Amino acid sequence: MKCTYCKSDLKKGSTTLTFQMDPNQIVVVRDVPAWICEQCGEESVDMSVSKKVEKQVEKALSDGIRMGFIDFNHAA
């Protein structure tokens, strides 16, 4: 795969995604599988991974989490 910005090669890695729903509600998802550009560092996440992250964040919010961390590979 190639970076959409600089056209360099992408490598598999992981990233941290932060979601601030309002000033008092923040959920951080760690170790999210991502493609990372070797040249510019741009990160991208596959659609299937993005959907899993969305479900994890929605569950955390519905469980009443106001601030918290989720490990992508260990979330229910």
CYANA upper distance limits for C-alpha pairs under 8 A (distance plus 0.5 A):
  1 MET  CA      9 ASP  CA      6.56
  1 MET  CA     10 LEU  CA      6.14
  2 LYS  CA      7 LYS  CA      5.59
  2 LYS  CA      8 SER  CA      5.91
  2 LYS  CA      9 ASP  CA      5.24
  2 LYS  CA     10 LEU  CA      6.11
  2 LYS  CA     37 CYS  CA      8.25
  3 CYS  CA      7 LYS  CA      4.99
  3 CYS  CA      8 SER  CA      5.85
  3 CYS  CA      9 ASP  CA      6.70
  3 CYS  CA     10 LEU  CA      6.64
  3 CYS  CA     37 CYS  CA      6.42
  3 CYS  CA     42 GLU  CA      7.89
  5 TYR  CA     42 GLU  CA      8.37
  6 CYS  CA     39 GLN  CA      8.07
  6 CYS  CA     40 CYS  CA      7.56
  8 SER  CA     37 CYS  CA      6.97
  8 SER  CA     38 GLU  CA      7.23
  8 SER  CA     39 GLN  CA      6.56
  9 ASP  CA     37 CYS  CA      6.45
  9 ASP  CA     38 GLU  CA      6.58
  9 ASP  CA     39 GLN  CA      8.08
 10 LEU  CA     35 TRP  CA      6.21
 10 LEU  CA     36 ILE  CA      5.68
 10 LEU  CA     37 CYS  CA      4.84
 10 LEU  CA     38 GLU  CA      6.41
 11 LYS  CA     35 TRP  CA      5.98
 11 LYS  CA     36 ILE  CA      5.83
 11 LYS  CA     37 CYS  CA      6.88
 11 LYS  CA     38 GLU  CA      7.26
 12 LYS  CA     33 PRO  CA      7.78
 12 LYS  CA     34 ALA  CA      6.47
 12 LYS  CA     35 TRP  CA      5.31
 12 LYS  CA     36 ILE  CA      6.78
 13 GLY  CA     33 PRO  CA      6.46
 13 GLY  CA     34 ALA  CA      5.82
 13 GLY  CA     35 TRP  CA      6.46
 13 GLY  CA     36 ILE  CA      6.79
 14 SER  CA     31 ASP  CA      5.68
 14 SER  CA     32 VAL  CA      5.58
 14 SER  CA     33 PRO  CA      4.93
 14 SER  CA     34 ALA  CA      5.41
 14 SER  CA     35 TRP  CA      7.96
 14 SER  CA     36 ILE  CA      8.44
 15 THR  CA     30 ARG  CA      7.08
 15 THR  CA     31 ASP  CA      5.99
 15 THR  CA     32 VAL  CA      5.66
 15 THR  CA     33 PRO  CA      7.07
 15 THR  CA     34 ALA  CA      6.71
 15 THR  CA     43 GLU  CA      8.15
 16 THR  CA     28 VAL  CA      7.50
 16 THR  CA     29 VAL  CA      6.21
 16 THR  CA     30 ARG  CA      4.99
 16 THR  CA     31 ASP  CA      6.41
 16 THR  CA     32 VAL  CA      6.57
 17 LEU  CA     28 VAL  CA      6.27
 17 LEU  CA     29 VAL  CA      5.71
 17 LEU  CA     30 ARG  CA      7.07
 17 LEU  CA     32 VAL  CA      7.90
 18 THR  CA     26 ILE  CA      7.66
 18 THR  CA     27 VAL  CA      6.49
 18 THR  CA     28 VAL  CA      4.94
 18 THR  CA     29 VAL  CA      6.89
 19 PHE  CA     26 ILE  CA      6.14
 19 PHE  CA     27 VAL  CA      5.71
 19 PHE  CA     28 VAL  CA      6.70
 20 GLN  CA     24 ASN  CA      8.48
 20 GLN  CA     25 GLN  CA      6.35
 20 GLN  CA     26 ILE  CA      4.92
 20 GLN  CA     27 VAL  CA      7.04
 21 MET  CA     25 GLN  CA      5.93
 21 MET  CA     26 ILE  CA      6.70
 22 ASP  CA     26 ILE  CA      7.88
 24 ASN  CA     66 ARG  CA      7.13
 24 ASN  CA     67 MET  CA      8.09
 25 GLN  CA     65 ILE  CA      8.18
 25 GLN  CA     66 ARG  CA      5.05
 25 GLN  CA     67 MET  CA      6.06
 26 ILE  CA     66 ARG  CA      6.75
 26 ILE  CA     67 MET  CA      5.28
 26 ILE  CA     68 GLY  CA      7.15
 27 VAL  CA     57 VAL  CA      7.31
 27 VAL  CA     60 ALA  CA      8.33
 27 VAL  CA     65 ILE  CA      8.44
 27 VAL  CA     66 ARG  CA      8.00
 27 VAL  CA     67 MET  CA      6.10
 27 VAL  CA     68 GLY  CA      5.56
 27 VAL  CA     69 PHE  CA      6.39
 27 VAL  CA     70 ILE  CA      7.96
 28 VAL  CA     68 GLY  CA      6.78
 28 VAL  CA     69 PHE  CA      5.24
 28 VAL  CA     70 ILE  CA      6.61
 29 VAL  CA     53 VAL  CA      7.90
 29 VAL  CA     57 VAL  CA      8.46
 29 VAL  CA     69 PHE  CA      6.33
 29 VAL  CA     70 ILE  CA      5.15
 29 VAL  CA     71 ASP  CA      6.30
 29 VAL  CA     72 PHE  CA      6.61
 30 ARG  CA     69 PHE  CA      7.66
 30 ARG  CA     70 ILE  CA      6.59
 30 ARG  CA     71 ASP  CA      5.43
 30 ARG  CA     72 PHE  CA      6.39
 31 ASP  CA     71 ASP  CA      6.71
 31 ASP  CA     72 PHE  CA      6.27
 31 ASP  CA     73 ASN  CA      7.86
 32 VAL  CA     45 VAL  CA      8.50
 32 VAL  CA     49 VAL  CA      8.18
 32 VAL  CA     71 ASP  CA      8.40
 32 VAL  CA     72 PHE  CA      6.10
 32 VAL  CA     73 ASN  CA      8.36
 33 PRO  CA     45 VAL  CA      7.29
 33 PRO  CA     49 VAL  CA      7.68
 34 ALA  CA     43 GLU  CA      6.91
 34 ALA  CA     44 SER  CA      6.08
 34 ALA  CA     45 VAL  CA      5.19
 34 ALA  CA     46 ASP  CA      7.55
 35 TRP  CA     43 GLU  CA      6.14
 35 TRP  CA     44 SER  CA      5.69
 35 TRP  CA     45 VAL  CA      6.73
 36 ILE  CA     41 GLY  CA      6.28
 36 ILE  CA     42 GLU  CA      6.25
 36 ILE  CA     43 GLU  CA      5.07
 36 ILE  CA     44 SER  CA      7.10
 37 CYS  CA     41 GLY  CA      5.18
 37 CYS  CA     42 GLU  CA      5.77
 37 CYS  CA     43 GLU  CA      7.02
 45 VAL  CA     49 VAL  CA      6.92
 45 VAL  CA     50 SER  CA      6.81
 46 ASP  CA     50 SER  CA      6.69
 47 MET  CA     51 LYS  CA      6.71
 48 SER  CA     52 LYS  CA      6.98
 49 VAL  CA     53 VAL  CA      6.74
 50 SER  CA     54 GLU  CA      6.66
 51 LYS  CA     55 LYS  CA      6.82
 52 LYS  CA     56 GLN  CA      6.72
 53 VAL  CA     57 VAL  CA      6.66
 53 VAL  CA     72 PHE  CA      7.74
 54 GLU  CA     58 GLU  CA      6.60
 55 LYS  CA     59 LYS  CA      6.59
 56 GLN  CA     60 ALA  CA      6.74
 56 GLN  CA     70 ILE  CA      8.32
 56 GLN  CA     75 ALA  CA      7.40
 56 GLN  CA     76 ALA  CA      8.20
 57 VAL  CA     61 LEU  CA      6.70
 58 GLU  CA     62 SER  CA      6.60
 59 LYS  CA     63 ASP  CA      6.55
 60 ALA  CA     64 GLY  CA      7.08
 60 ALA  CA     65 ILE  CA      5.95
 61 LEU  CA     65 ILE  CA      5.70
 61 LEU  CA     66 ARG  CA      7.59
 70 ILE  CA     74 HIS  CA      8.20
 70 ILE  CA     75 ALA  CA      6.96
 71 ASP  CA     75 ALA  CA      6.53
